[in-house]
Amino acid sequence: MTGTIVDLGPQARVVARLAEGVTDEQLSAVTPCGDYAVGNLLGHLVGLSVAFRDAGRKAFGPTTDTAPDVAVPDVGPGWREALPAALDELAEAWGNPDAWAGMTRAGGVDLPGAVAGAVAADELVVHGWDLARATGRPYMPDPAALQAAYGFLRAAADDPSRRGSIFDPVVAVPEDAPLLDQMVGLSGRDPKWKP
C-alpha cells in the first residue's frame, strides 16, 4: 500500500483524453468491466470522480455515503463537459496534502485518507485501461498513479477477506510482465482482453 502522496492530475488528464475520443457509436460497446458498456463505464467515471473529489475534500454526504454498486451507472447528456470537470476537481482535491491525512469516506466506507487516495489512483488507472481497451486506443497511464494502483491491488490480493467482495479473482500474469499487465491481472482482468 502506498503511503506516498500521488499527484492524480496526470492520470486524470489521461482518462479525460481517452473519454474525449469516445464517439457516440462507441457508447454501447462492451468493456472489460463486467456488465458495463462504454456509456456505463463513463457514467461510473463521472460518479467516482465526484465521490473521490468529495472524499478528498472530506465533504461527506450522498456522494461519499453511497456504495458504487447500488445501480448500473450511465452517462447523462452533459457527460462530455461533466467528466473532465469532475476529473480536474478530483485531482485538485487530492493535490491538497490534507486529503491524504486522517480519515475520510468513500463508497460508504470510512478509511484512511492515504488508502482512499490509493483507491482513487486505482480507479483511474484501471478504468482508463478499460476505456482504452474497449475503444481500441493506446494506453499509457501515469507512472506514479500506476505504481500506487499496483501497490493497492497487491495489498488487496494478499488479503483474502477483500477478494470476492469488491474484486474479481486475480488473473495470473507472468512475473516478468510489464507493471501495467501485472496491475490489470491483480484487478481481476485479463491483460489480453479484446472486444
C-alpha positions in Angstrom: 0.0 0.0 0.0 1.3 3.4 -0.8 1.9 5.9 2.0 3.1 8.5 -0.6 1.1 11.4 -1.8 0.5 10.9 -5.5 -0.3 13.7 -8.0 -3.5 12.4 -9.6 -3.6 15.2 -12.1 -1.6 13.5 -14.8 -3.7 10.3 -14.7 -6.9 12.3 -14.6 -5.8 14.0 -17.8 -5.0 10.6 -19.4 -8.6 9.5 -18.6 -10.1 12.8 -19.9 -8.2 12.5 -23.2 -9.4 8.9 -23.6 -13.0 10.0 -22.9 -12.7 12.9 -25.3 -12.1 10.5 -28.1 -15.2 8.3 -27.5 -17.7 8.5 -30.3 -21.5 8.3 -29.7 -21.4 5.0 -31.6 -19.0 3.6 -29.1 -21.2 4.2 -26.0 -22.8 0.8 -26.4 -19.5 -1.1 -26.9 -18.5 -3.8 -24.5 -15.8 -3.2 -21.9 -13.6 -5.4 -19.7 -15.5 -4.0 -16.8 -18.2 -6.6 -16.0 -21.6 -5.8 -17.4 -20.7 -2.2 -18.2 -20.9 -0.9 -21.8 -18.7 2.2 -22.5 -21.6 4.5 -21.6 -21.9 2.8 -18.2 -18.2 3.0 -17.7 -18.2 6.7 -18.5 -21.1 7.2 -16.1 -19.1 5.3 -13.4 -16.1 7.5 -14.0 -18.2 10.7 -13.6 -19.7 9.3 -10.3 -16.4 8.1 -8.9 -14.7 11.3 -9.8 -17.3 13.3 -7.8 -17.3 10.8 -4.9 -13.5 10.9 -4.6 -13.4 14.6 -5.1 -15.7 14.9 -2.0 -13.7 12.2 -0.1 -10.5 14.3 -0.7 -12.3 17.4 0.5 -13.8 15.5 3.4 -17.2 16.9 2.3 -19.3 13.9 3.4 -22.8 13.3 2.1 -24.7 11.3 -0.5 -21.7 11.2 -2.9 -19.4 9.7 -0.3 -22.0 7.6 1.5 -23.4 5.6 -1.4 -21.9 2.3 -2.4 -20.8 2.2 -6.1 -22.8 -0.9 -6.9 -26.2 0.5 -6.0 -27.2 0.9 -9.6 -25.6 0.5 -13.1 -24.4 4.0 -13.9 -24.9 5.6 -17.3 -23.8 8.8 -18.9 -26.1 11.8 -18.9 -26.5 14.2 -21.8 -23.8 16.6 -20.5 -21.1 14.0 -19.8 -18.6 15.4 -22.2 -18.4 18.5 -20.1 -19.1 16.9 -16.7 -16.4 14.2 -16.8 -13.3 16.4 -17.5 -14.6 18.9 -14.9 -15.1 16.2 -12.3 -11.7 14.7 -13.1 -10.0 18.1 -12.7 -11.8 18.7 -9.3 -10.8 15.2 -8.1 -7.1 15.9 -8.9 -7.3 19.4 -7.3 -8.8 17.9 -4.1 -6.1 15.2 -3.8 -3.5 17.8 -4.6 -4.0 19.1 -1.0 -1.9 17.1 1.4 -4.7 17.3 4.0 -6.7 14.9 1.7 -4.1 12.2 2.4 -4.1 12.7 6.2 -6.6 11.5 8.8 -9.8 9.6 7.9 -12.2 10.1 5.0 -15.2 8.2 3.5 -15.8 6.8 0.0 -18.5 4.3 -1.1 -20.0 4.4 2.4 -16.8 3.1 3.9 -14.6 5.0 6.4 -10.9 4.7 5.6 -7.6 6.5 6.0 -7.0 9.3 3.5 -3.9 7.6 2.2 -5.8 4.5 1.4 -8.6 6.5 -0.3 -6.0 8.3 -2.4 -4.6 4.9 -3.5 -8.1 3.7 -4.3 -8.7 6.8 -6.4 -5.5 6.2 -8.3 -6.5 2.6 -8.8 -9.9 3.5 -10.1 -8.5 6.0 -12.6 -5.7 3.6 -13.8 -7.9 0.5 -14.1 -10.9 2.2 -15.7 -8.6 4.1 -18.0 -7.3 0.7 -19.2 -10.9 -0.5 -19.5 -11.9 2.5 -21.6 -8.8 2.3 -23.8 -9.3 -1.4 -24.5 -13.0 -1.0 -25.2 -12.4 1.8 -27.7 -9.2 0.4 -29.3 -7.0 3.3 -28.1 -3.4 3.1 -26.9 -2.9 3.5 -23.2 0.0 4.8 -21.2 -1.0 5.5 -17.6 0.8 8.0 -15.5 3.7 6.0 -13.9 3.1 7.3 -10.3 -0.6 6.5 -10.4 0.2 3.1 -11.9 2.6 2.4 -9.1 0.0 3.5 -6.5 -2.7 1.3 -8.1 -0.4 -1.7 -8.3 0.5 -1.2 -4.6 -3.1 -1.0 -3.6 -4.1 -4.1 -5.6 -1.1 -6.1 -4.5 -2.2 -5.5 -0.8 -5.8 -6.4 -1.7 -4.6 -9.6 -3.4 -2.8 -10.6 -0.2 -5.9 -10.1 1.9 -8.4 -12.9 1.2 -11.2 -11.1 3.0 -11.2 -8.5 0.2 -11.4 -10.9 -2.7 -14.8 -11.8 -4.0 -16.5 -8.8 -2.4 -15.1 -5.8 -4.4 -12.5 -7.6 -6.6 -12.7 -10.4 -9.1 -10.2 -13.2 -8.7 -6.7 -12.4 -9.7 -5.8 -13.3 -13.3 -2.3 -14.9 -13.4 0.2 -12.9 -15.3 3.9 -13.8 -15.8 6.2 -12.3 -13.2 8.3 -10.6 -15.9 5.2 -9.0 -17.5 5.1 -5.2 -17.6 3.8 -3.5 -14.5 0.6 -2.4 -16.3 -0.2 -6.1 -17.2 0.5 -7.1 -13.6 -1.8 -4.4 -12.3 -4.5 -5.4 -14.7 -4.2 -9.1 -13.6 -4.4 -8.1 -10.0 -7.6 -6.2 -10.8 -9.2 -9.4 -12.0 -8.9 -8.6 -15.7 -7.1 -10.4 -18.5 -4.4 -8.2 -19.9 -5.1 -9.8 -23.3 -8.8 -8.8 -23.3 -10.1 -7.6 -26.6 -13.7 -6.6 -27.6 
